[in-house]
Amino acid sequence: MKVEIEESSGFCFGVENAIKMTEEALKSGEEIYSLGHIVHNEVEVTRLKNLGLRTISHDEFRNLKNRKVVIRAHGEPPETYRIARENNIDIIEATCPIVKSIQKKVKDNFEKSGKDVQNLIFGKREHAEVIGLLGQTEGKSILLTGIEDIDKIDFSKPADIFSQTTKSREKYAELIKQIRLRYEKGGYRPGEMLKVNNTICGQVANREPKLKHFSRQHDVIIFVSGKKSSNGKMLYEACSGVNPSTYFISDTTEINKQWFDKVSTVGVCGATSTPKWLIKKVAEKIQMLDSKKD
């Protein structure tokens, strides 16, 4: 049985950078905290915990003083930095540069446009990145989780729309299409009323077609991801949509050897929040199960 790892799987640049910065900080021997899980992958979080990283909630952060805290790749709203200044917290800034750039764009747009233009954010409710983006406009942006939310928009006023970096391009495009149709229905020119910002990360978005192609090449696909990863859920659906024999696992303990009965090829891939070492570990475990059949 042939077992192949999809070459682009594993951490995206932003997450990889955050992990490296955290590992470097831990080498000092000081107590290092992470505001929320450093990455949406339980296995990687456990690995870093064993190295000394302490994960804290936002409530715990408010009461923390004189410590070092990692801001993860998802980013944080301005309020977090205000609390850090007041509590003498040394911030280790690991926000993804792409997310940081979008935060600035949202903030600048809001300050420039004021009440005349609506700020629309397409994203998952309560997602850390989305909370950070909403915070740039003092919570005055309109959160759109999908087409069902577009009635929140005042279609007599212009709007600027931004997306969470890890959302599906197809779903973002469909949402934009429906908003434009509503403006048109109201007698407005959509091109003048809606300004679209392409804020979906290209590195993340390009993985979807790659994984679909990869999934078609194998009898069985093992998709490795943390259960809380939004990107993981989206990419898993992309794989399972073209290959029904796709299985979602978070660790090697969840592998079922019956999945590989009478199978010639197995593909192993994962989310942008899945460490490469874990993907390799899964592939090795599958290969080991196959060698035991001989």
DOLOFI-443515 format. One record per residue (C-alpha): residue in one letter; y, z, x; residue number from 0. Coordinates in nm, 4 decimals. Each point is the difference from the previous one (the first is absolute). Layout:
<resn->a; py->Y; pz->Z; px->X; resi->NUM>
...
//
This chain:
<resn->m; py->0.0000; pz->0.0000; px->0.0000; resi->0>
<resn->k; py->0.3401; pz->-0.0991; px->0.1365; resi->1>
<resn->v; py->0.2810; pz->0.2584; px->-0.0260; resi->2>
<resn->e; py->0.3547; pz->-0.1250; px->0.0595; resi->3>
<resn->i; py->0.3327; pz->0.1870; px->0.0095; resi->4>
<resn->e; py->0.3051; pz->-0.1773; px->-0.1451; resi->5>
<resn->e; py->0.2339; pz->-0.0312; px->0.2991; resi->6>
<resn->s; py->0.3318; pz->0.0809; px->-0.1703; resi->7>
<resn->s; py->-0.1268; pz->0.3197; px->-0.1673; resi->8>
<resn->g; py->0.1280; pz->0.3372; px->0.1124; resi->9>
<resn->f; py->0.3380; pz->0.1652; px->0.0306; resi->10>
<resn->c; py->0.3116; pz->-0.2064; px->-0.0582; resi->11>
<resn->f; py->0.2743; pz->0.0254; px->0.2628; resi->12>
<resn->g; py->0.1911; pz->0.2737; px->-0.1835; resi->13>
<resn->v; py->-0.2985; pz->0.2315; px->-0.0409; resi->14>
<resn->e; py->-0.1285; pz->-0.0648; px->0.3523; resi->15>
<resn->n; py->0.3432; pz->0.0882; px->0.1383; resi->16>
<resn->a; py->0.0138; pz->0.3229; px->-0.2046; resi->17>
<resn->i; py->-0.3462; pz->0.1057; px->0.1199; resi->18>
<resn->k; py->0.0881; pz->-0.0675; px->0.3658; resi->19>
<resn->m; py->0.3227; pz->0.2002; px->-0.0291; resi->20>
<resn->t; py->-0.1888; pz->0.2882; px->-0.1608; resi->21>
<resn->e; py->-0.2727; pz->0.0006; px->0.2651; resi->22>
<resn->e; py->0.2662; pz->-0.0009; px->0.2733; resi->23>
<resn->a; py->0.1819; pz->0.2935; px->-0.1601; resi->24>
<resn->l; py->-0.3249; pz->0.1986; px->-0.0285; resi->25>
<resn->k; py->-0.0548; pz->-0.0293; px->0.3757; resi->26>
<resn->s; py->0.2886; pz->0.2430; px->0.0541; resi->27>
<resn->g; py->-0.2066; pz->0.2840; px->-0.1402; resi->28>
<resn->e; py->0.2824; pz->0.0890; px->-0.2418; resi->29>
<resn->e; py->-0.0597; pz->0.0548; px->-0.3693; resi->30>
<resn->i; py->0.0518; pz->-0.3393; px->-0.1645; resi->31>
<resn->y; py->0.0266; pz->-0.0486; px->-0.3749; resi->32>
<resn->s; py->-0.0363; pz->-0.3108; px->-0.2160; resi->33>
<resn->l; py->0.2004; pz->-0.0226; px->-0.3218; resi->34>
<resn->g; py->-0.2793; pz->-0.1158; px->-0.2288; resi->35>
<resn->h; py->-0.3173; pz->-0.1641; px->0.1277; resi->36>
<resn->i; py->0.0849; pz->-0.2127; px->0.3023; resi->37>
<resn->v; py->-0.2080; pz->-0.2838; px->-0.1483; resi->38>
<resn->h; py->-0.1930; pz->-0.0538; px->-0.3245; resi->39>
<resn->n; py->-0.3353; pz->0.0365; px->0.1695; resi->40>
<resn->e; py->-0.1870; pz->0.3283; px->-0.0241; resi->41>
<resn->v; py->-0.2143; pz->-0.0600; px->0.3106; resi->42>
<resn->e; py->0.2996; pz->-0.0744; px->0.2245; resi->43>
<resn->v; py->0.1909; pz->0.2976; px->-0.1416; resi->44>
<resn->t; py->-0.2945; pz->0.2238; px->0.0903; resi->45>
<resn->r; py->-0.0136; pz->-0.1436; px->0.3537; resi->46>
<resn->l; py->0.3679; pz->0.0779; px->0.0574; resi->47>
<resn->k; py->-0.0385; pz->0.3446; px->-0.1579; resi->48>
<resn->n; py->-0.2676; pz->0.0724; px->0.2594; resi->49>
<resn->l; py->0.2549; pz->-0.0968; px->0.2668; resi->50>
<resn->g; py->0.2410; pz->0.2592; px->-0.1394; resi->51>
<resn->l; py->0.2106; pz->-0.1843; px->-0.2590; resi->52>
<resn->r; py->0.0982; pz->0.2105; px->-0.3007; resi->53>
<resn->t; py->0.0712; pz->-0.1778; px->-0.3278; resi->54>
<resn->i; py->0.2598; pz->0.1610; px->-0.2243; resi->55>
<resn->s; py->0.1372; pz->-0.0698; px->-0.3475; resi->56>
<resn->h; py->0.3666; pz->-0.0555; px->-0.0795; resi->57>
<resn->d; py->0.0210; pz->0.3534; px->-0.1433; resi->58>
<resn->e; py->-0.1304; pz->0.1408; px->0.3288; resi->59>
<resn->f; py->0.2416; pz->-0.2239; px->0.1915; resi->60>
<resn->r; py->0.2990; pz->0.1526; px->-0.1811; resi->61>
<resn->n; py->-0.0951; pz->0.3442; px->0.1328; resi->62>
<resn->l; py->-0.0863; pz->-0.1143; px->0.3536; resi->63>
<resn->k; py->0.2421; pz->0.0705; px->0.2846; resi->64>
<resn->n; py->0.0244; pz->-0.0807; px->0.3714; resi->65>
<resn->r; py->-0.3089; pz->-0.2219; px->0.0095; resi->66>
<resn->k; py->-0.0923; pz->-0.3618; px->0.0772; resi->67>
<resn->v; py->-0.0896; pz->-0.2194; px->-0.2972; resi->68>
<resn->v; py->-0.1297; pz->-0.3569; px->-0.0082; resi->69>
<resn->i; py->0.1501; pz->-0.2328; px->-0.2608; resi->70>
<resn->r; py->-0.2880; pz->-0.2368; px->-0.0769; resi->71>
<resn->a; py->0.0189; pz->-0.3792; px->-0.0204; resi->72>
<resn->h; py->0.0809; pz->0.0049; px->-0.3749; resi->73>
<resn->g; py->0.3411; pz->0.1523; px->0.0695; resi->74>
<resn->e; py->0.1992; pz->0.2684; px->-0.1817; resi->75>
<resn->p; py->0.3134; pz->0.0232; px->-0.2175; resi->76>
<resn->p; py->0.3326; pz->0.1279; px->0.1468; resi->77>
<resn->e; py->-0.0626; pz->0.3435; px->-0.1540; resi->78>
<resn->t; py->-0.2835; pz->0.0629; px->0.2484; resi->79>
<resn->y; py->0.2301; pz->-0.0574; px->0.2978; resi->80>
<resn->r; py->0.2647; pz->0.2285; px->-0.1505; resi->81>
<resn->i; py->-0.2550; pz->0.2828; px->-0.0259; resi->82>
<resn->a; py->-0.1128; pz->-0.0676; px->0.3579; resi->83>
<resn->r; py->0.3569; pz->0.0393; px->0.1287; resi->84>
<resn->e; py->0.0518; pz->0.3231; px->-0.1927; resi->85>
<resn->n; py->-0.3310; pz->0.1498; px->0.1161; resi->86>
<resn->n; py->0.0298; pz->-0.1110; px->0.3630; resi->87>
<resn->i; py->-0.3111; pz->-0.2165; px->-0.0332; resi->88>
<resn->d; py->-0.0591; pz->-0.2519; px->0.2784; resi->89>
<resn->i; py->-0.0976; pz->-0.3269; px->-0.1700; resi->90>
<resn->i; py->-0.2540; pz->-0.2311; px->0.1660; resi->91>
<resn->e; py->0.1108; pz->-0.3265; px->-0.1606; resi->92>
<resn->a; py->-0.3075; pz->-0.2115; px->-0.0676; resi->93>
<resn->t; py->0.1300; pz->-0.1918; px->-0.3017; resi->94>
<resn->c; py->-0.1183; pz->-0.3612; px->0.0179; resi->95>
<resn->p; py->0.2913; pz->-0.2135; px->0.1298; resi->96>
<resn->i; py->-0.0495; pz->-0.2410; px->-0.2914; resi->97>
<resn->v; py->0.0234; pz->0.2852; px->-0.2537; resi->98>
<resn->k; py->0.3048; pz->0.1398; px->0.1811; resi->99>
<resn->s; py->0.1693; pz->-0.3405; px->-0.0198; resi->100>
<resn->i; py->-0.0698; pz->-0.0274; px->-0.3749; resi->101>
<resn->q; py->0.1325; pz->0.3521; px->-0.0579; resi->102>
<resn->k; py->0.3267; pz->-0.0998; px->0.1674; resi->103>
<resn->k; py->0.0201; pz->-0.3207; px->-0.2028; resi->104>
<resn->v; py->-0.0538; pz->0.1868; px->-0.3284; resi->105>
<resn->k; py->0.2615; pz->0.2602; px->0.0960; resi->106>
<resn->d; py->0.2572; pz->-0.2584; px->0.1120; resi->107>
<resn->n; py->-0.0549; pz->-0.2058; px->-0.3164; resi->108>
<resn->f; py->0.0453; pz->0.3057; px->-0.2191; resi->109>
<resn->e; py->0.3191; pz->0.1154; px->0.1732; resi->110>
<resn->k; py->0.1462; pz->-0.3502; px->-0.0071; resi->111>
<resn->s; py->-0.0892; pz->-0.0837; px->-0.3611; resi->112>
<resn->g; py->0.0506; pz->0.3406; px->-0.1593; resi->113>
<resn->k; py->-0.0546; pz->0.0138; px->-0.3755; resi->114>
<resn->d; py->0.0483; pz->-0.3742; px->-0.0477; resi->115>
<resn->v; py->-0.3467; pz->-0.0999; px->0.1243; resi->116>
<resn->q; py->-0.3348; pz->0.1573; px->-0.0888; resi->117>
<resn->n; py->-0.2373; pz->0.0837; px->0.2853; resi->118>
<resn->l; py->-0.3623; pz->-0.0724; px->-0.0896; resi->119>
<resn->i; py->-0.2906; pz->0.1353; px->0.2084; resi->120>
<resn->f; py->-0.3481; pz->-0.1438; px->-0.0577; resi->121>
<resn->g; py->-0.2575; pz->0.2523; px->0.1116; resi->122>
<resn->k; py->-0.2497; pz->0.2711; px->-0.0759; resi->123>
<resn->r; py->0.1335; pz->0.3133; px->-0.1667; resi->124>
<resn->e; py->-0.0022; pz->0.3054; px->0.2308; resi->125>
<resn->h; py->-0.0904; pz->-0.2115; px->0.3048; resi->126>
<resn->a; py->0.1683; pz->0.1410; px->0.3125; resi->127>
<resn->e; py->0.1662; pz->-0.3304; px->0.0932; resi->128>
<resn->v; py->0.1334; pz->-0.0476; px->-0.3528; resi->129>
<resn->i; py->0.1413; pz->0.3548; px->-0.0073; resi->130>
<resn->g; py->0.1773; pz->-0.0800; px->0.3257; resi->131>
<resn->l; py->0.1468; pz->-0.3214; px->-0.1427; resi->132>
<resn->l; py->0.1127; pz->0.1659; px->-0.3238; resi->133>
<resn->g; py->0.1690; pz->0.2686; px->0.2055; resi->134>
<resn->q; py->0.2280; pz->-0.2571; px->0.1633; resi->135>
<resn->t; py->0.1774; pz->-0.0458; px->-0.3348; resi->136>
<resn->e; py->0.0117; pz->0.3692; px->-0.0962; resi->137>
<resn->g; py->-0.2829; pz->-0.0657; px->-0.2454; resi->138>
<resn->k; py->0.2089; pz->-0.2522; px->-0.1943; resi->139>
<resn->s; py->-0.2299; pz->-0.2978; px->0.0537; resi->140>
<resn->i; py->-0.2368; pz->-0.1183; px->-0.2722; resi->141>
<resn->l; py->-0.3677; pz->0.0356; px->0.0928; resi->142>
<resn->l; py->-0.2194; pz->-0.2841; px->-0.1222; resi->143>
<resn->t; py->-0.3724; pz->0.0681; px->0.0333; resi->144>
<resn->g; py->-0.0827; pz->-0.3275; px->-0.1760; resi->145>
<resn->i; py->0.1069; pz->-0.2481; px->-0.2673; resi->146>
<resn->e; py->-0.0360; pz->0.2709; px->-0.2651; resi->147>
<resn->d; py->0.3099; pz->0.1723; px->0.1446; resi->148>
<resn->i; py->0.2493; pz->-0.2863; px->-0.0202; resi->149>
<resn->d; py->0.1479; pz->0.1307; px->-0.3262; resi->150>
<resn->k; py->0.1708; pz->0.2625; px->0.2189; resi->151>
<resn->i; py->0.2275; pz->-0.2774; px->0.1273; resi->152>
<resn->d; py->0.3378; pz->-0.0703; px->-0.1609; resi->153>
<resn->f; py->-0.0151; pz->-0.3792; px->-0.0249; resi->154>
<resn->s; py->0.3748; pz->-0.0256; px->-0.0559; resi->155>
<resn->k; py->0.0585; pz->0.1161; px->0.3593; resi->156>
<resn->p; py->-0.0993; pz->-0.1552; px->0.3334; resi->157>
<resn->a; py->-0.2725; pz->0.1560; px->0.2127; resi->158>
<resn->d; py->-0.1386; pz->0.0074; px->0.3533; resi->159>
<resn->i; py->-0.3752; pz->0.0421; px->0.0353; resi->160>
<resn->f; py->-0.1973; pz->0.1431; px->0.2933; resi->161>
<resn->s; py->-0.3721; pz->0.0621; px->0.0417; resi->162>
<resn->q; py->-0.2096; pz->0.2668; px->0.1646; resi->163>
<resn->t; py->-0.1234; pz->-0.1629; px->0.3223; resi->164>
<resn->t; py->-0.3693; pz->0.0161; px->-0.0891; resi->165>
<resn->k; py->0.0087; pz->-0.1490; px->-0.3507; resi->166>
<resn->s; py->-0.1732; pz->-0.3257; px->-0.0897; resi->167>
<resn->r; py->0.2134; pz->-0.3118; px->0.0456; resi->168>
<resn->e; py->-0.1559; pz->-0.1521; px->-0.3106; resi->169>
<resn->k; py->0.0880; pz->0.3003; px->-0.2174; resi->170>
<resn->y; py->0.3528; pz->0.0132; px->0.1402; resi->171>
<resn->a; py->0.0448; pz->-0.3713; px->-0.0728; resi->172>
<resn->e; py->-0.1286; pz->0.0430; px->-0.3567; resi->173>
<resn->l; py->0.2359; pz->0.2934; px->-0.0600; resi->174>
<resn->i; py->0.2954; pz->-0.2030; px->0.1277; resi->175>
<resn->k; py->-0.1009; pz->-0.2914; px->-0.2238; resi->176>
<resn->q; py->-0.0052; pz->0.2217; px->-0.3105; resi->177>
<resn->i; py->0.3388; pz->0.1550; px->0.0832; resi->178>
<resn->r; py->0.1527; pz->-0.3457; px->0.0454; resi->179>
<resn->l; py->-0.1431; pz->-0.1113; px->-0.3342; resi->180>
<resn->r; py->0.1613; pz->0.2994; px->-0.1710; resi->181>
<resn->y; py->0.3390; pz->-0.0798; px->0.1543; resi->182>
<resn->e; py->-0.0393; pz->-0.3612; px->-0.1117; resi->183>
<resn->k; py->-0.0951; pz->0.1122; px->-0.3506; resi->184>
<resn->g; py->0.3220; pz->0.2012; px->-0.0115; resi->185>
<resn->g; py->0.2051; pz->-0.3086; px->0.0819; resi->186>
<resn->y; py->0.0588; pz->0.0805; px->0.3677; resi->187>
<resn->r; py->-0.0716; pz->-0.1979; px->0.3139; resi->188>
<resn->p; py->-0.2848; pz->0.1831; px->0.1779; resi->189>
<resn->g; py->0.1066; pz->-0.1288; px->0.3418; resi->190>
<resn->e; py->0.3388; pz->0.1676; px->-0.0405; resi->191>
<resn->m; py->-0.1248; pz->0.3207; px->-0.1620; resi->192>
<resn->l; py->-0.2981; pz->0.0915; px->0.2162; resi->193>
<resn->k; py->0.0118; pz->0.0263; px->0.3787; resi->194>
<resn->v; py->-0.3519; pz->0.0089; px->0.1440; resi->195>
<resn->n; py->-0.0677; pz->0.1787; px->0.3295; resi->196>
<resn->n; py->-0.3221; pz->-0.0909; px->0.1798; resi->197>
<resn->t; py->-0.1002; pz->0.3451; px->0.1209; resi->198>
<resn->i; py->-0.3805; pz->-0.0296; px->-0.0064; resi->199>
<resn->c; py->-0.1341; pz->0.0429; px->0.3528; resi->200>
<resn->g; py->-0.1311; pz->-0.3320; px->0.1299; resi->201>
<resn->q; py->-0.2644; pz->0.1676; px->0.2152; resi->202>
<resn->v; py->-0.1387; pz->0.1780; px->-0.3058; resi->203>
<resn->a; py->0.0368; pz->-0.2920; px->-0.2418; resi->204>
<resn->n; py->-0.1719; pz->-0.2436; px->0.2354; resi->205>
<resn->r; py->-0.3108; pz->0.2161; px->0.0062; resi->206>
<resn->e; py->-0.0842; pz->-0.0762; px->-0.3614; resi->207>
<resn->p; py->-0.0763; pz->-0.3738; px->0.0512; resi->208>
<resn->k; py->-0.1789; pz->0.0804; px->0.3271; resi->209>
<resn->l; py->-0.2233; pz->0.2573; px->-0.1680; resi->210>
<resn->k; py->-0.0755; pz->-0.2347; px->-0.2902; resi->211>
<resn->h; py->-0.1090; pz->-0.2693; px->0.2455; resi->212>
<resn->f; py->-0.2057; pz->0.2541; px->0.1960; resi->213>
<resn->s; py->-0.1661; pz->0.1338; px->-0.3162; resi->214>
<resn->r; py->-0.1209; pz->-0.3478; px->-0.0982; resi->215>
<resn->q; py->-0.1802; pz->-0.0336; px->0.3346; resi->216>
<resn->h; py->-0.2388; pz->0.2948; px->-0.0514; resi->217>
<resn->d; py->-0.2720; pz->0.1112; px->-0.2403; resi->218>
<resn->v; py->0.1294; pz->0.3593; px->-0.0091; resi->219>
<resn->i; py->0.3436; pz->0.1455; px->0.0790; resi->220>
<resn->i; py->0.0539; pz->0.3618; px->0.0998; resi->221>
<resn->f; py->0.3634; pz->0.0932; px->-0.0516; resi->222>
<resn->v; py->0.1137; pz->0.3146; px->0.1821; resi->223>
<resn->s; py->0.3017; pz->0.1911; px->-0.1261; resi->224>
<resn->g; py->0.1349; pz->0.3371; px->-0.0987; resi->225>
<resn->k; py->-0.0286; pz->0.0595; px->-0.3733; resi->226>
<resn->k; py->0.3741; pz->0.0707; px->-0.0339; resi->227>
<resn->s; py->0.1148; pz->-0.3169; px->0.1748; resi->228>
<resn->s; py->0.1933; pz->-0.2380; px->-0.2305; resi->229>
<resn->n; py->-0.0439; pz->-0.2784; px->0.2527; resi->230>
<resn->g; py->-0.3723; pz->0.0770; px->0.0145; resi->231>
<resn->k; py->-0.0396; pz->-0.0343; px->-0.3758; resi->232>
<resn->m; py->0.1900; pz->-0.3290; px->-0.0013; resi->233>
<resn->l; py->-0.1973; pz->-0.1537; px->0.2880; resi->234>
<resn->y; py->-0.3310; pz->0.1246; px->-0.1383; resi->235>
<resn->e; py->0.0767; pz->-0.1800; px->-0.3271; resi->236>
<resn->a; py->0.0791; pz->-0.3154; px->0.1989; resi->237>
<resn->c; py->-0.3409; pz->0.0184; px->0.1713; resi->238>
<resn->s; py->-0.2015; pz->0.0910; px->-0.3102; resi->239>
<resn->g; py->0.1784; pz->-0.2733; px->-0.1969; resi->240>
<resn->v; py->-0.1669; pz->-0.2684; px->0.2133; resi->241>
<resn->n; py->-0.3178; pz->0.1912; px->0.0939; resi->242>
<resn->p; py->-0.1559; pz->0.2242; px->-0.2697; resi->243>
<resn->s; py->-0.2229; pz->0.1595; px->0.2667; resi->244>
<resn->t; py->0.2940; pz->0.1919; px->0.1463; resi->245>
<resn->y; py->-0.0336; pz->0.3750; px->0.0496; resi->246>
<resn->f; py->0.2858; pz->0.2479; px->0.0522; resi->247>
<resn->i; py->-0.0723; pz->0.2859; px->0.2405; resi->248>
<resn->s; py->0.2124; pz->0.2557; px->0.1851; resi->249>
<resn->d; py->-0.2522; pz->0.1060; px->0.2647; resi->250>
<resn->t; py->-0.3442; pz->-0.0805; px->0.1401; resi->251>
<resn->t; py->-0.1610; pz->0.2683; px->-0.2189; resi->252>
<resn->e; py->0.0622; pz->-0.2174; px->-0.3086; resi->253>
<resn->i; py->-0.2026; pz->-0.2972; px->0.1257; resi->254>
<resn->n; py->-0.3018; pz->-0.0823; px->-0.2164; resi->255>
<resn->k; py->-0.2757; pz->-0.1855; px->0.1874; resi->256>
<resn->q; py->-0.1161; pz->-0.1636; px->-0.3254; resi->257>
<resn->w; py->0.3178; pz->-0.2118; px->0.0050; resi->258>
<resn->f; py->-0.1484; pz->-0.1994; px->0.2888; resi->259>
<resn->d; py->-0.3432; pz->-0.0887; px->-0.1407; resi->260>
<resn->k; py->-0.0694; pz->-0.3707; px->0.0525; resi->261>
<resn->v; py->0.3487; pz->-0.0518; px->0.1417; resi->262>
<resn->s; py->0.0754; pz->-0.2369; px->0.2898; resi->263>
<resn->t; py->0.3662; pz->0.0742; px->0.0724; resi->264>
<resn->v; py->0.2226; pz->0.3064; px->-0.0483; resi->265>
<resn->g; py->0.3762; pz->0.0040; px->0.0438; resi->266>
<resn->v; py->0.1860; pz->0.3222; px->0.0775; resi->267>
<resn->c; py->0.3742; pz->0.0237; px->-0.0590; resi->268>
<resn->g; py->0.2653; pz->0.2521; px->-0.0980; resi->269>
<resn->a; py->0.3518; pz->0.0904; px->-0.1051; resi->270>
<resn->t; py->0.3166; pz->0.0195; px->0.2091; resi->271>
<resn->s; py->-0.0454; pz->0.3788; px->-0.0078; resi->272>
<resn->t; py->-0.3577; pz->-0.0129; px->0.1335; resi->273>
<resn->p; py->-0.0471; pz->0.0662; px->0.3733; resi->274>
<resn->k; py->-0.1804; pz->-0.2688; px->0.1963; resi->275>
<resn->w; py->-0.2326; pz->0.2598; px->0.1534; resi->276>
<resn->l; py->-0.1285; pz->0.0917; px->-0.3483; resi->277>
<resn->i; py->-0.0608; pz->-0.3655; px->-0.0926; resi->278>
<resn->k; py->-0.2000; pz->-0.0423; px->0.3220; resi->279>
<resn->k; py->-0.1942; pz->0.3201; px->-0.0724; resi->280>
<resn->v; py->-0.0954; pz->-0.1346; px->-0.3455; resi->281>
<resn->a; py->-0.1146; pz->-0.3327; px->0.1489; resi->282>
<resn->e; py->-0.2115; pz->0.1821; px->0.2600; resi->283>
<resn->k; py->-0.1625; pz->0.2167; px->-0.2685; resi->284>
<resn->i; py->-0.0933; pz->-0.3083; px->-0.2061; resi->285>
<resn->q; py->-0.1411; pz->-0.1702; px->0.3099; resi->286>
<resn->m; py->-0.2001; pz->0.3131; px->0.0750; resi->287>
<resn->l; py->-0.1464; pz->0.0046; px->-0.3528; resi->288>
<resn->d; py->-0.1053; pz->-0.3620; px->0.0474; resi->289>
<resn->s; py->-0.1694; pz->0.0703; px->0.3360; resi->290>
<resn->k; py->-0.2060; pz->0.2776; px->-0.1612; resi->291>
<resn->k; py->-0.1518; pz->-0.2559; px->-0.2404; resi->292>
<resn->d; py->-0.1570; pz->-0.1889; px->0.2934; resi->293>
//
